[in-house]
Amino acid sequence: MRRIGILSDTHGYLDENIFTHFGQCDEIWHAGDFGTAVVAEKLKNFKPLRGVYGNIDGNDIRNSFPEKLHFTVEEVPVFMQHIGGYPGRYAPGVKNEILRIRPSLFVSGHSHILKIIYDDQLRCLHINPGAAGRQGWQKVRTIVRLTIDGNNMKDCEVIELGKK
């Protein structure tokens, strides 16, 4: 069983409460737009970190994180890409990649809109944790926690960090 902390769109700002909320997590996933390498370093020094770069990230992040990431946790295949869209409105190429690699979980960021949607057609859970940073038009900063146990994803929690 693995507890996962998921965030995105920090844009250089890392709320200290994230460390409390992700304290019991086994690893952290960042779905892009870190904003600075300092954010990535703080997260890496706290827990094992997986991530992808986002459209605002510079070479410091792009040299450390890929655009697309495929991995498996327990028995759950995962696909992560910053600009991904969501079921019914995937970004160009994303639906084809999901069909090709058949992940059970697709994680994206970019929109700053919290969405957790199961795509019945593709048999894939989509999670966009919203934005954890202060940049953007979102009114409330959000992160997500999730438990993966074998091939089961459960105990999904949305955590509000407060107004931006």
Secondary structure, DSSP 8 states (H G I E B T S, - for coil): -EEEEEE---TT---THHHHHTTT-SEEEE-S---SHHHHHHHHHHS-EEE---TT--HHHHTTS-SEEEEEETTEEEEEESS-EETTEE-TTHHHHHHHH--SEEE--SS--EEEEEETTTTEEEEEE---SS-SS-SEEEEEEEEEETTEEEEEEEEEEEE-
